[in-house]
Every structure is written in structure tokens, then in C-alpha cells.
Amino acid sequence: MKAFFLGFALLAVLLAAYPFLKSSDEIASLEGLPWQIKQLSDGSTQVFGLHIGVSRLSDALEILGTDMDMAIIAATDEVGNLEMYYGHYRAGLLSGKLLLQTDINQQEIKRLKARAAKFEYMASGLAKKYILSTDDLPLVLDQTIIGVTFIPAVNLDEEVIQARFGIPQNLIESDQVVHYLYPEKGLHIALHVKSKEVLQYVSPEKFHQLVEPLQ
């Protein structure tokens, strides 16, 4: 009986990781996968169909769809950040959460917060979520995407990361987290022991902004 449950558990893990472990031939027809990072001639990158540093939130709506949430998230002592959030991103069998960051300046964020239709507290109680006024949507949708964060539904490990994303240029290990750094791709992967993995994408020229806090 124990052997049965052990085998069942192993099968469940393999099925959960299936989208990451499929062969290259099987996934060749899929688009929008997290390791499909296109490096462009000007040094910038494209991932999830978005050209980081060029695409706007309006482009994301066309490429990723309208099943998203958009708001300003601000802790009590912070101005906050404008975020577009896809809670159910899917590419083939692969799913996860996708968060888009913009280059909007803090003065504009303050103005948007003052004009917000309403606000509500986040589950933690430590931050507020400001629901934007519909009058401000044209301005907001014109903002440039400078960063993308992806949290996969499946758990990753070192073998899967290196098989799909390649050998990292550098590793930084901290308490229960291993950081895989791919500066030429503008990619940082945080492999956590007890929580979900986090993949962060920025323009390669801005990659140092991700690394500096880790060091």
C-alpha cells in the first residue's frame, strides 16, 4: 500500500512538471513559454510576446488578453507601483501568474491614487490596492512595460532550470534561496526552498538593477 501511494505521488509530480519536461519537438509549436526569450539586434529582449522596454500595457491586452487586474499597489509608507496582473496566464499546458511593471513616474502614481475610484486593503493588511478611475485608463494603458515577473504553477528545480534556460552566468546563494542570473537575457530566477519560484525579466541593460539588491 505504501509503495502504491509513493508511486502515485511520483506520478503526480511528473505530471505537474510535464510542461517543463516535454521534449523540444513537442513544444516547438507553442508560443509564450517562459524560456522563449528572443534576443533582438539592439540588445533588448522579447518574452511572452512582449518587447521589454518598448511594448505598452495596451499591447499586453492585445497579446495576453483582457482577463487581468490593473491597479496601484502601495504599502502604507510607499508611493506604490502601477501593475497589470494576470492571475491565470497559460501557454499550452503551462500556467502561472504574470505581473507587468511599467516606467510610470511617482508623480503620476500620486495623481492616479488621488483620482482612484476606490481602494481596498490587500489580504496582508499591509498594503492598499487602488482601483483606477476609468478616465485615467488611456494614460495608464500607454505606459511602457519595463519588467515582467512570472510565477509558475509547477515547482522548478536546478535540473529543469538549466535544461530550459541554460547554464546561468552566475549564482548567488542566500538563506533558502538560490538566484540564477542570466544577464544577457535580462533574466533572474529565484529558486526558493519553501515557497514558489519567481522569474524576473528586464531589459539586459537594466539587469544590474536586479542584481544589486542581491549583493
TADA-V951410 format. One record per run of one state. SS is the DSSP state (a for helix, b for strand, c for the rest). FROM is the first residue (numbers start at 1). TO is the last residue. If there is no record, write none. Layout:
# TADA-V951410
ss: <SS | SS>
from: <FROM | FROM>
to: <TO | TO>
This chain:
# TADA-V951410
ss: <c | a | c | a | c | a | c | b | c | b | c | b | c | b | a | c | b | c | b | c | b | c | a | c | b | c | b | c | a | c | b | c | a | c | b | c | b | c | b | c | b | c | a | c | a | c>
from: <1 | 2 | 17 | 18 | 22 | 24 | 28 | 38 | 40 | 45 | 48 | 50 | 52 | 56 | 57 | 65 | 69 | 76 | 81 | 92 | 94 | 103 | 106 | 115 | 118 | 122 | 127 | 132 | 134 | 142 | 144 | 153 | 158 | 166 | 170 | 175 | 177 | 183 | 187 | 193 | 198 | 203 | 204 | 207 | 208 | 213>
to: <1 | 16 | 17 | 21 | 23 | 27 | 37 | 39 | 44 | 47 | 49 | 51 | 55 | 56 | 64 | 68 | 75 | 80 | 91 | 93 | 102 | 105 | 114 | 117 | 121 | 126 | 131 | 133 | 141 | 143 | 152 | 157 | 165 | 169 | 174 | 176 | 182 | 186 | 192 | 197 | 202 | 203 | 206 | 207 | 212 | 215>
